[in-house]
Every structure is written in structure tokens, then in C-alpha cells.
Amino acid sequence: MEAKELRIGNWIYSNTDKDIYRVDLIESWRNYLSISAIPLTEEWLLRVGFEKTESGNYSNEEGSFELIHNNVIGFRFAVEGQYAYPEIKYVHQLQNLYFALTGLELTYEQN
């Protein structure tokens, strides 16, 4: 993960203390070598307000995401049944795409 992929508000995983943090100042994370991207999973989609549909997609009011079965599980954004690329593999990618399309931030519901 490169710092240029992050924006203020993204969630990242700390390899040091094994916790999740919200990026407040991008500059403070640029040289921090002990962070990782958070893999996008069903658990994370549910945490940020998506629901699983009968067809196996995940949706909310702004769009839907479909699970792709490859060597690596990823998600693609679908608009009116048409898929957009690339696959979304990490939470920060979902946050960035969601914000770009809706102008809204995803909210994170901690367990």
C-alpha cells in the first residue's frame, strides 16, 4: 500500500499493535512502515452498512457490490447490473470509491 492511495478518513491496520486506525493526517502515515491495508471481507461490508441480497450481492442505497470468486476474493462495483473494474480488494479502496461516487463517508460500526 502506498501513501498516495490514502486520504484522510481511511481506515488502516497497524502491524505494530494489531489495531485499526483512521487516517487523520496523511503526512503522519507516509513514513510509517508498520501499516497494512485492511482486506475487504463480508464482515467489513456489513460493518459499513451494506446488506447481503438474495442474489449474493451486497447493496445499500448508493450501489451494489458482487463477490467475485477468483484465486483472491474481490468485489466489483455494479451500476445497473454492469460491472466496473478494477476489483476492490481493500477497505480504503471501497471508502475512496464510495466517497468519489456519493460525496459521503462510510461509517464504521465497531463490534
Secondary structure, 3 states (H helix, E strand, C coil): CCHHHCCCCCEEEECCCCCEEECCCHHHHHCCCCEECCECCHHHHHHCCCEECCCCEEECCCCEEEEECCCCCEEEEEECCEECCCCECEHHHHHHHHHHHHCCCCCCCCC
